[in-house]
Amino acid sequence: MSFVNFSKANCKNCYKCLRACPVKAIKFHHEQAEVVDERCIACGHCMIVCPQNARNIESDLEAVKEKLKNNSKVMVSVAPSFAGAFGEDSKALVSALKKLGFTRVEETAIGAYIVLHEYQQYIDTKPQSNYITTCCPSGNYLIETYFPSLIKYMLPVLSPMMTHGKILKSQYGEDVFTVFIGPCYAKKAEASEYSEHDHIDAVLTFEELAHWFQEEGIELDKLPKAEFDENSLLEGRRFPVIGGILDGLTVRDNMDKITVCGTEECMELFQAMEKGNVSNLCIELSACNESCIGGPAMPDNGFCSYTRRHWVKNYLNSKKDIVKPEVKLVIKDLNFYRSFRSKAIEPQQPSEDDIRKILKEMGKVVEADELNCGVCGYNTCREKAAAVYHGMAESTMCLHYMRTKAESLTNIIFESTPNIIIMLDEDLVVKEFNPAAEIAFKLKAEEVKNKSIENIFDPSDFVKVRDTKQDMLGLKVIYPQYDLVVLKSIIYLEKEQILLCTMLNIKSEEKNKEELQRVRENTLNVAQEVIDKQMRVAQEIASLLGETTAETKMILTKLKKITAGEDGEIR
């Protein structure tokens, strides 16, 4: 059913989509949301609430454009809620679709009228304790997947979309390309499910159609009014209005006709039916609030559901004079029966030990830790733990646990770091003053918090950073009044409008530098003295050596003369 999912890398872990999903069909893995097909009922409400617009919806638009480009016979079936999508301009919708190139434009209400006829025939001939309408594909998926015991009550008839598609194919040939346009993402899944029958070849949403009009420069308010190529019946046009289906049905006297809109309300009723608490009901089922008028793929034109409902009712009132044709002439020998089957998921249930272990991972050690706040998207902490067990959630999705953990870690760092940390607001008022700062400045935090920093030291560096928005990093500053020498960094946090100051006390390092310098100087002095002394000794030695050498030379010369005689001969 992969027709709706979330774009990669856009997920911001707000869990809004999961909170909006009544069947919890959204899985989180590595902090990325992902729709799980076998659990999804294709209602599309998760797509609406996503604040990041991180949605990925499969589109048939290019395929439709290609068919129109090739001059194929392309016929369109427009859902009867179109008046709620385009308002007063909807009267020109047929002209706009023809301008896009569609061969024939008809209302899906034609199929809806046939469905109503089939419903009535089934109710008249198949007595049973409950009946559930099957026009809403999301409602059908809800029953098949989560309440399969109620399948026996589902009216086994094709939806108006599929019925109309089948009629168009029978009347104009199997080679025609049929396109359905409506307010529902689930219709994409439904058409795909019946793709082997080729009743509907492509599905577009009103949202896609509105964007297409913009691309082509088509303005509805500047086009002439035009009627559909085939007139519909009022009974079929009522389908998108709450109670519109039931208005056309007759049931036995002891049976109640009720309309249920919204998935949560449907689930509540189905749970009661499974328990046998309610019976003898003919139920008009819609997964969307306000029925089809509240569909997720309505154009985002800023109009509220009341206005959309008003537009649809006005359209219905304008068509009351249409003559009701003979049904048999329309449906001929076509078969509009369909079956439903169980798609139930029955995963292995976690044991109590499994639940307790996962709860502990989430920081839920005792029962009081289980806040059941629902922020993560699950109603209770135990329900969330079961989702973790089934691989649908991550233990880190607990906001309170992660906040407590983060605050605990932040507090440890803030309280234990030897570095001075001071936080100021834009008025240079002290907001935070950590224990290291208390020791360094010999002041208690309560004495300085919510007071100006100028009570402690000159604020000029803070003023400069605040005004220029340029961070100051690693500036050496001396505070003689506090006997401090620090490396000071000031960072401006623009989003929080906070000045964060950190100081590294380098007083001891400065003392070490002074001592090292003194040692160096002493060493140089001693070395110089030694050098000087050595030079003196060397000079003295040289002087003595010079004198003794001269004397030795003189004596040896004299001895040589005596030995050799005056004439130099040896005697």
C-alpha positions as CSV (number, residue, x, y, z in Angstrom):
1,M,0.0,0.0,0.0
2,S,3.1,2.3,-0.1
3,F,1.3,5.4,-1.4
4,V,2.0,7.7,1.6
5,N,5.3,7.9,3.5
6,F,7.7,10.4,5.0
7,S,10.7,12.1,3.2
8,K,14.1,11.1,4.5
9,A,16.1,13.6,6.7
10,N,13.2,16.0,7.3
11,C,11.9,14.3,10.4
12,K,12.4,16.4,13.5
13,N,11.2,13.9,16.1
14,C,8.1,15.8,17.1
15,Y,6.0,12.6,17.0
16,K,3.0,14.6,15.8
17,C,2.3,12.1,13.0
18,L,2.3,9.2,15.5
19,R,-0.1,11.1,17.8
20,A,-2.4,11.7,14.8
21,C,-2.3,8.0,13.7
22,P,-5.1,6.1,15.6
23,V,-3.7,2.7,14.6
24,K,0.0,3.6,15.3
25,A,1.1,2.5,11.9
26,I,4.2,4.7,12.0
27,K,7.6,3.3,12.9
28,F,10.6,5.2,14.2
29,H,14.0,3.9,13.3
30,H,17.2,6.0,13.8
31,E,14.9,8.9,14.6
32,Q,13.2,8.7,11.2
33,A,9.4,8.2,10.8
34,E,8.3,5.5,8.4
35,V,4.8,4.3,7.5
36,V,4.4,0.5,7.9
37,D,2.3,-0.6,5.0
38,E,0.7,-3.7,6.6
39,R,-0.5,-1.6,9.5
40,C,-1.5,1.5,7.6
41,I,-5.2,2.3,6.7
42,A,-4.1,5.0,4.2
43,C,-6.2,7.7,5.9
44,G,-3.4,10.2,5.3
45,H,-4.0,12.3,8.4
46,C,-0.3,11.9,9.4
47,M,0.5,13.8,6.2
48,I,-1.7,16.7,7.2
49,V,-0.2,17.3,10.6
50,C,3.5,17.0,9.7
51,P,4.9,20.5,10.5
52,Q,8.0,19.8,8.3
53,N,5.8,18.9,5.3
54,A,8.0,15.8,5.2
55,R,5.6,13.8,3.1
56,N,6.1,11.7,0.1
57,I,2.8,10.8,-1.7
58,E,2.8,8.7,-4.9
59,S,1.3,10.6,-7.8
60,D,-0.3,9.5,-11.1
61,L,-0.1,13.0,-12.5
62,E,2.7,12.4,-15.0
63,A,1.0,9.3,-16.3
64,V,-2.2,11.2,-16.8
65,K,-0.4,14.0,-18.6
66,E,1.3,11.5,-20.8
67,K,-2.0,9.9,-21.8
68,L,-3.5,13.4,-22.6
69,K,-0.3,14.2,-24.6
70,N,-0.8,11.1,-26.7
71,N,-4.4,12.1,-27.5
72,S,-5.8,9.0,-25.7
73,K,-9.4,8.8,-24.7
74,V,-9.0,10.0,-21.1
75,M,-12.2,10.2,-19.0
76,V,-12.5,11.6,-15.6
77,S,-14.7,10.8,-12.6
78,V,-15.0,13.7,-10.2
79,A,-15.9,12.9,-6.6
80,P,-19.1,14.7,-5.4
81,S,-17.2,16.6,-2.8
82,F,-15.6,18.8,-5.5
83,A,-17.9,21.7,-4.6
84,G,-16.3,21.8,-1.2
85,A,-12.8,21.8,-2.8
86,F,-13.3,24.6,-5.3
87,G,-16.3,26.6,-3.9
88,E,-18.1,29.0,-6.1
89,D,-15.5,28.4,-8.8
90,S,-16.4,24.7,-9.0
91,K,-19.1,25.6,-11.6
92,A,-16.3,26.1,-14.1
93,L,-14.5,22.9,-13.1
94,V,-15.7,20.9,-16.1
95,S,-14.5,23.7,-18.4
96,A,-11.1,23.6,-16.7
97,L,-10.8,19.8,-17.0
98,K,-11.8,19.9,-20.7
99,K,-9.1,22.6,-21.2
100,L,-6.6,20.2,-19.8
101,G,-7.6,17.7,-22.5
102,F,-10.0,15.3,-20.8
103,T,-12.4,13.7,-23.3
104,R,-15.3,13.2,-21.0
105,V,-16.0,14.6,-17.5
106,E,-18.6,12.9,-15.2
107,E,-19.5,12.9,-11.5
108,T,-18.6,9.9,-9.4
109,A,-22.1,10.4,-8.0
110,I,-23.3,8.3,-10.9
111,G,-21.5,5.4,-9.4
112,A,-22.7,6.4,-5.9
113,Y,-26.3,6.1,-7.0
114,I,-25.7,2.6,-8.3
115,V,-23.9,1.7,-5.0
116,L,-26.9,2.9,-3.1
117,H,-29.2,0.7,-5.2
118,E,-26.9,-2.3,-4.6
119,Y,-26.8,-1.6,-0.8
120,Q,-30.6,-1.5,-0.7
121,Q,-31.0,-4.7,-2.6
122,Y,-28.5,-6.4,-0.3
123,I,-30.3,-5.2,2.8
124,D,-33.6,-6.3,1.5
125,T,-32.5,-9.8,0.6
126,K,-29.8,-10.5,3.3
127,P,-31.1,-9.9,6.8
128,Q,-28.4,-9.7,9.4
129,S,-27.9,-7.9,12.7
130,N,-25.7,-5.1,11.4
131,Y,-24.7,-3.4,8.1
132,I,-21.6,-1.3,7.5
133,T,-21.3,0.8,4.4
134,T,-18.1,0.3,2.4
135,C,-17.6,3.5,0.3
136,C,-14.6,4.6,2.5
137,P,-11.5,2.6,1.7
138,S,-9.8,3.7,4.9
139,G,-12.7,2.5,6.9
140,N,-12.6,-0.8,5.0
141,Y,-8.9,-1.2,5.8
142,L,-9.5,-0.4,9.4
143,I,-12.0,-3.3,9.7
144,E,-10.0,-5.8,7.7
145,T,-6.8,-5.1,9.6
146,Y,-7.9,-4.4,13.2
147,F,-11.5,-5.6,13.5
148,P,-11.7,-8.7,11.1
149,S,-14.6,-10.2,13.1
150,L,-16.8,-7.4,11.7
151,I,-16.1,-8.2,8.1
152,K,-19.3,-10.2,7.9
153,Y,-21.3,-7.0,8.4
154,M,-19.6,-5.1,5.5
155,L,-21.8,-4.5,2.5
156,P,-20.0,-6.4,-0.3
157,V,-20.3,-3.7,-3.0
158,L,-17.7,-1.8,-5.0
159,S,-17.1,1.8,-4.0
160,P,-18.7,4.6,-6.1
161,M,-15.2,5.3,-7.6
162,M,-14.8,1.7,-8.8
163,T,-18.4,1.4,-9.8
164,H,-18.3,4.5,-12.0
165,G,-15.0,3.4,-13.5
166,K,-16.6,0.0,-14.4
167,I,-19.6,1.8,-16.0
168,L,-17.3,4.1,-18.1
169,K,-15.3,1.1,-19.3
170,S,-18.5,-0.7,-20.3
171,Q,-20.0,2.2,-22.1
172,Y,-17.0,3.6,-23.9
173,G,-14.7,0.6,-24.3
174,E,-12.0,-1.1,-22.2
175,D,-9.3,1.0,-23.9
176,V,-10.4,4.3,-22.3
177,F,-8.2,5.6,-19.6
178,T,-10.2,6.4,-16.5
179,V,-9.1,8.9,-13.9
180,F,-10.7,9.5,-10.5
181,I,-10.2,12.9,-8.8
182,G,-11.2,13.3,-5.2
183,P,-10.2,14.4,-1.6
184,C,-8.7,11.0,-0.5
185,Y,-5.2,9.4,-0.5
186,A,-6.8,6.0,0.3
187,K,-8.4,6.0,-3.2
188,K,-4.9,5.5,-4.6
189,A,-4.5,2.3,-2.6
190,E,-8.0,1.1,-3.5
191,A,-7.4,1.6,-7.2
192,S,-4.1,-0.3,-7.0
193,E,-5.8,-3.1,-5.1
194,Y,-8.2,-3.5,-7.9
195,S,-5.7,-2.8,-10.7
196,E,-6.2,-6.2,-12.3
197,H,-9.8,-5.2,-13.1
198,D,-8.7,-1.9,-14.6
199,H,-11.8,0.0,-13.5
200,I,-9.8,3.0,-12.5
201,D,-6.4,3.6,-14.2
202,A,-5.2,6.6,-12.2
203,V,-6.1,8.6,-9.1
204,L,-5.5,12.3,-8.6
205,T,-6.4,14.3,-5.5
206,F,-8.1,17.7,-5.5
207,E,-4.8,19.0,-4.1
208,E,-2.9,17.7,-7.1
209,L,-5.5,19.1,-9.5
210,A,-5.3,22.6,-7.9
211,H,-1.5,22.6,-8.4
212,W,-1.9,21.4,-11.9
213,F,-4.3,24.3,-12.6
214,Q,-1.6,26.7,-11.3
215,E,1.1,25.1,-13.5
216,E,-1.1,25.6,-16.6
217,G,-2.2,29.1,-15.6
218,I,-5.9,28.0,-15.5
219,E,-8.1,30.3,-13.4
220,L,-11.5,28.9,-12.6
221,D,-13.1,32.2,-12.0
222,K,-12.3,33.2,-15.6
223,L,-13.7,30.2,-17.3
224,P,-17.3,29.7,-18.4
225,K,-19.7,27.5,-16.4
226,A,-20.3,24.0,-17.8
227,E,-22.4,20.9,-16.9
228,F,-21.0,17.4,-16.6
229,D,-21.2,15.2,-19.6
230,E,-23.6,12.9,-17.7
231,N,-26.1,14.1,-15.2
232,S,-25.9,12.5,-11.8
233,L,-28.7,11.7,-9.3
234,L,-29.3,13.7,-6.1
235,E,-29.0,10.5,-4.0
236,G,-25.5,10.0,-5.3
237,R,-24.4,13.6,-4.8
238,R,-25.3,13.4,-1.1
239,F,-22.5,10.8,-0.4
240,P,-19.9,13.3,0.8
241,V,-22.3,14.9,3.3
242,I,-22.6,13.4,6.8
243,G,-25.6,11.1,6.7
244,G,-25.9,11.4,2.9
245,I,-25.7,7.6,2.3
246,L,-28.2,6.6,5.0
247,D,-30.7,9.2,3.7
248,G,-31.2,7.0,0.7
249,L,-31.5,3.7,2.5
250,T,-34.5,2.0,4.1
251,V,-34.0,-0.5,6.9
252,R,-36.2,-2.5,9.2
253,D,-38.0,-0.8,12.0
254,N,-35.9,-2.2,14.8
255,M,-32.6,-1.1,13.2
256,D,-30.9,2.2,13.9
257,K,-29.2,4.2,11.2
258,I,-26.1,5.9,12.6
259,T,-23.2,7.9,11.0
260,V,-19.7,7.5,12.4
261,C,-17.0,10.0,11.2
262,G,-13.4,9.9,12.3
263,T,-11.2,6.9,12.8
264,E,-11.2,7.1,16.6
265,E,-15.0,7.2,16.7
266,C,-15.1,4.2,14.3
267,M,-12.8,2.2,16.5
268,E,-14.8,3.0,19.6
269,L,-17.9,1.7,18.0
270,F,-16.2,-1.4,16.5
271,Q,-14.8,-2.3,20.0
272,A,-18.4,-2.1,21.4
273,M,-19.7,-4.2,18.5
274,E,-17.0,-6.9,19.1
275,K,-18.0,-7.1,22.8
276,G,-21.7,-7.4,21.7
277,N,-22.7,-4.2,23.5
278,V,-24.4,-2.8,20.5
279,S,-26.4,-4.3,17.6
280,N,-29.1,-3.7,15.0
281,L,-27.2,-0.9,13.4
282,C,-26.9,0.3,9.8
283,I,-23.6,2.3,9.9
284,E,-22.5,4.9,7.5
285,L,-18.7,4.7,7.9
286,S,-16.1,7.4,7.2
287,A,-12.5,7.6,8.5
288,C,-12.5,11.4,8.1
289,N,-14.2,14.0,10.3
290,E,-16.9,15.7,8.3
291,S,-16.9,12.7,6.0
292,C,-15.4,13.2,2.5
293,I,-15.6,17.0,2.9
294,G,-12.9,16.6,5.5
295,G,-10.7,14.5,3.3
296,P,-6.9,15.0,3.7
297,A,-6.3,15.9,0.1
298,M,-8.6,18.9,-0.1
299,P,-6.8,22.0,-1.5
300,D,-5.1,24.2,1.1
301,N,-7.1,27.3,0.3
302,G,-7.8,28.4,3.9
303,F,-11.5,27.6,4.0
304,C,-12.9,25.8,7.1
305,S,-15.0,22.7,7.1
306,Y,-18.2,24.7,7.7
307,T,-17.6,26.7,4.5
308,R,-16.9,23.6,2.5
309,R,-20.0,21.9,3.8
310,H,-22.0,25.1,2.9
311,W,-20.7,25.0,-0.7
312,V,-21.6,21.3,-1.1
313,K,-25.2,21.8,0.2
314,N,-25.6,24.8,-2.1
315,Y,-24.6,22.6,-5.0
316,L,-27.0,19.8,-3.9
317,N,-29.9,22.3,-3.6
318,S,-29.2,23.5,-7.1
319,K,-29.6,20.0,-8.6
320,K,-32.8,18.8,-7.0
321,D,-34.8,19.0,-10.2
322,I,-32.9,16.2,-12.0
323,V,-35.1,13.3,-13.0
324,K,-34.3,9.9,-11.5
325,P,-33.6,7.4,-14.3
326,E,-34.3,3.7,-14.3
327,V,-31.4,2.0,-12.6
328,K,-31.5,-1.1,-14.8
329,L,-30.9,1.0,-17.9
330,V,-27.7,2.4,-16.3
331,I,-26.1,-0.8,-14.8
332,K,-27.2,-3.2,-17.5
333,D,-25.8,-6.6,-16.6
334,L,-22.7,-5.4,-14.7
335,N,-21.7,-7.1,-11.5
336,F,-20.7,-4.6,-8.7
337,Y,-20.0,-7.3,-6.0
338,R,-16.7,-7.3,-4.1
339,S,-15.4,-9.3,-1.2
340,F,-13.4,-8.4,1.9
341,R,-10.8,-10.4,3.7
342,S,-8.9,-10.4,7.0
343,K,-5.6,-8.6,6.9
344,A,-5.1,-8.9,10.7
345,I,-1.7,-8.6,12.2
346,E,-1.1,-10.8,15.2
347,P,2.5,-10.2,16.5
348,Q,3.9,-12.0,19.5
349,Q,2.9,-10.2,22.6
350,P,5.7,-9.2,25.0
351,S,5.9,-10.7,28.5
352,E,5.7,-8.7,31.7
353,D,9.4,-9.1,32.1
354,D,10.0,-7.7,28.6
355,I,7.8,-4.7,29.4
356,R,9.5,-4.0,32.7
357,K,13.0,-4.3,31.0
358,I,12.0,-1.8,28.3
359,L,10.4,0.5,30.8
360,K,13.6,0.5,32.8
361,E,15.5,1.5,29.6
362,M,13.1,4.4,29.3
363,G,13.9,5.5,32.9
364,K,10.6,4.1,34.2
365,V,11.9,2.2,37.3
366,V,8.8,2.5,39.5
367,E,5.1,2.9,38.6
368,A,5.2,6.6,39.5
369,D,7.7,7.1,36.7
370,E,5.0,6.1,34.2
371,L,3.5,9.5,33.4
372,N,1.4,8.2,30.5
373,C,1.6,11.7,29.0
374,G,1.1,10.6,25.4
375,V,3.8,13.1,24.0
376,C,5.5,10.2,22.2
377,G,2.3,9.3,20.4
378,Y,1.3,6.3,22.6
379,N,-1.4,6.6,25.2
380,T,0.5,4.9,28.0
381,C,4.2,4.1,28.8
382,R,3.4,0.4,28.7
383,E,1.8,0.7,25.2
384,K,5.0,2.5,24.1
385,A,7.1,-0.3,25.7
386,A,5.2,-2.8,23.7
387,A,5.8,-0.8,20.5
388,V,9.6,-0.8,21.3
389,Y,9.4,-4.6,21.7
390,H,7.8,-4.9,18.2
391,G,10.4,-2.6,16.7
392,M,7.9,0.2,16.0
393,A,9.4,2.7,18.4
394,E,12.7,3.6,20.1
395,S,13.1,3.9,23.9
396,T,14.7,7.3,23.4
397,M,11.3,8.6,22.1
398,C,10.3,9.5,25.7
399,L,10.5,13.3,26.0
400,H,10.4,13.4,29.8
401,Y,13.1,10.7,30.1
402,M,15.4,12.4,27.6
403,R,14.8,15.8,29.2
404,T,15.5,14.5,32.6
405,K,18.6,12.8,31.3
406,A,19.8,15.9,29.5
407,E,19.1,18.1,32.4
408,S,20.9,15.7,34.7
409,L,24.0,15.7,32.4
410,T,23.8,19.5,32.0
411,N,23.6,20.0,35.7
412,I,26.6,17.7,36.3
413,I,28.7,19.6,33.8
414,F,27.5,23.0,35.1
415,E,28.1,22.1,38.7
416,S,31.3,20.1,38.4
417,T,33.3,21.9,35.7
418,P,36.4,23.8,37.0
419,N,35.7,26.4,34.4
420,I,33.8,29.6,35.3
421,I,30.4,29.8,33.6
422,I,28.3,32.9,33.6
423,M,25.1,33.5,31.6
424,L,23.6,37.0,31.0
425,D,20.6,38.2,29.3
426,E,20.7,41.1,26.7
427,D,20.4,43.6,29.6
428,L,23.6,42.1,31.0
429,V,21.7,40.7,34.0
430,V,23.2,37.6,35.5
431,K,21.0,34.5,34.9
432,E,23.4,31.7,35.8
433,F,26.5,31.7,38.0
434,N,28.1,28.3,38.5
435,P,30.0,27.0,41.6
436,A,33.4,27.6,39.9
437,A,32.4,31.3,39.4
438,E,31.4,31.5,43.1
439,I,34.8,30.3,44.2
440,A,36.7,32.5,41.7
441,F,34.9,35.7,42.5
442,K,34.2,34.9,46.2
443,L,30.4,35.5,45.7
444,K,27.4,33.3,46.1
445,A,25.1,32.8,43.1
446,E,22.1,34.1,45.0
447,E,24.0,37.4,45.6
448,V,24.6,38.1,41.9
449,K,21.7,36.4,40.0
450,N,19.2,38.8,38.5
451,K,21.6,41.6,39.0
452,S,23.8,43.5,36.5
453,I,27.3,42.0,35.7
454,E,28.8,45.4,36.4
455,N,28.5,44.7,40.1
456,I,31.2,42.1,39.6
457,F,33.5,43.5,36.9
458,D,33.7,45.8,33.9
459,P,31.0,44.8,31.4
460,S,32.5,46.4,28.3
461,D,33.5,43.0,26.7
462,F,29.9,41.8,27.0
463,V,28.5,45.1,25.6
464,K,30.8,44.7,22.6
465,V,29.7,41.1,21.9
466,R,26.1,41.9,22.4
467,D,26.1,44.9,20.0
468,T,28.3,43.4,17.3
469,K,27.0,39.8,17.6
470,Q,30.7,38.8,17.1
471,D,31.9,36.2,19.5
472,M,35.1,36.8,21.6
473,L,37.3,33.8,22.1
474,G,40.3,33.2,24.3
475,L,41.0,36.8,25.5
476,K,43.5,37.0,28.4
477,V,42.1,39.2,31.1
478,I,43.5,40.1,34.6
479,Y,41.1,40.9,37.5
480,P,43.6,42.0,40.2
481,Q,40.7,42.7,42.7
482,Y,40.0,38.9,42.6
483,D,43.6,37.9,42.1
484,L,42.5,36.2,38.8
485,V,44.1,35.8,35.4
486,V,41.7,34.2,33.0
487,L,41.2,33.3,29.3
488,K,37.7,34.7,28.7
489,S,35.3,33.7,25.9
490,I,31.9,35.3,25.3
491,I,29.4,33.7,22.8
492,Y,26.2,35.4,21.8
493,L,23.3,32.9,21.5
494,E,21.0,34.8,19.2
495,K,18.1,32.5,19.3
496,E,18.0,32.5,23.1
497,Q,19.2,36.1,23.3
498,I,21.8,35.0,25.9
499,L,25.4,35.8,26.4
500,L,27.4,32.8,27.5
501,C,30.7,33.5,29.2
502,T,33.3,30.9,30.1
503,M,36.5,31.7,31.9
504,L,39.6,29.5,32.3
505,N,41.5,30.4,35.4
506,I,45.2,30.5,34.4
507,K,46.6,32.1,37.6
508,S,48.6,29.1,38.5
509,E,49.9,28.8,35.0
510,E,51.0,32.4,35.1
511,K,52.8,31.8,38.4
512,N,54.5,28.8,36.8
513,K,55.6,31.0,33.9
514,E,57.1,33.6,36.3
515,E,59.0,30.9,38.2
516,L,60.2,29.4,35.0
517,Q,61.4,32.8,33.8
518,R,63.2,33.4,37.1
519,V,64.9,30.0,36.9
520,R,65.9,30.8,33.3
521,E,67.4,34.1,34.3
522,N,69.3,32.6,37.3
523,T,70.6,29.8,35.1
524,L,71.8,32.3,32.5
525,N,73.6,34.3,35.2
526,V,75.3,31.3,36.7
527,A,76.3,30.1,33.2
528,Q,77.8,33.4,32.4
529,E,79.8,33.5,35.7
530,V,81.1,30.0,34.9
531,I,82.1,31.1,31.4
532,D,83.8,34.2,32.7
533,K,85.7,32.2,35.3
534,Q,86.7,29.6,32.8
535,M,88.0,32.3,30.5
536,R,90.1,33.8,33.3
537,V,91.5,30.4,34.2
538,A,92.3,29.7,30.6
539,Q,94.0,33.1,30.3
540,E,96.0,32.5,33.5
541,I,97.0,29.1,32.3
542,A,98.0,30.4,28.9
543,S,100.1,33.1,30.6
544,L,102.0,30.6,32.7
545,L,102.4,28.2,29.8
546,G,103.9,31.1,27.8
547,E,106.5,32.0,30.5
548,T,107.6,28.4,31.1
549,T,107.9,27.7,27.4
550,A,110.2,30.7,26.9
551,E,112.4,29.6,29.7
552,T,112.6,26.1,28.5
553,K,113.5,27.3,25.0
554,M,116.3,29.4,26.3
555,I,117.8,26.7,28.5
556,L,117.6,24.1,25.8
557,T,119.3,26.4,23.3
558,K,122.1,27.2,25.8
559,L,122.5,23.4,26.5
560,K,122.7,22.8,22.7
561,K,125.5,25.4,22.3
562,I,127.5,24.0,25.1
563,T,127.2,20.5,23.7
564,A,128.1,21.5,20.2
565,G,130.8,24.0,21.0
566,E,131.1,27.5,19.8
567,D,131.8,26.4,16.2
568,G,129.0,24.0,16.1
569,E,131.1,20.9,16.1
570,I,130.6,18.1,18.5
571,R,133.4,17.4,20.7
